C-alpha cells in the first residue's frame, strides 16, 4: 500500500485554515454559531441554519458512528490507485454534525453502518495531518 505521505495535501482557505491548523495538532474542530448554537461541519463563513456570520471554533470529541459508507475499488485519480480498496464514510459525530472521511486501519473493509469510530490523524507529509477514522471495538 502506498504511503499516505505521497497523497495530495489539503489546500486551506480563509474559512478552513483554523481547522487544518488544529488538525496539525491532532485536534478535530467544528464550527458553532453563537446566535443559534448550531454545530456544523464543514468549515464555512456563514451558519447553514440561520445564516449568521457569528461563528466560533469548538473542539470535537472525535467520536461518532458510521451513517453510510462505500468501498472505493477504482481510484478517481492516479495518486489514490495504490490505496484501493479504501473506505469513504459519512460519520455522524457525537456532537451532531455529519462529516465525510475515510475509515482506515486493518479492519476498515469490515466497516458496517452504525459502527462506532474514533478520529485518528493520517500524516500526509510536510506537517499536514488529515482527520480520518478507525473503528472502535466495543
Secondary structure by P-SEA (a helix, b strand, c coil): cccccccbbbbbccccaaaaaaaaacbbbbbbbccccccccccccccccccccbbbbbbbcccccccccccccccccccccccccbbbbbcccccbbbbbbbbcccccccccccbbbbbbbbbccccbbbbbbbbbcc
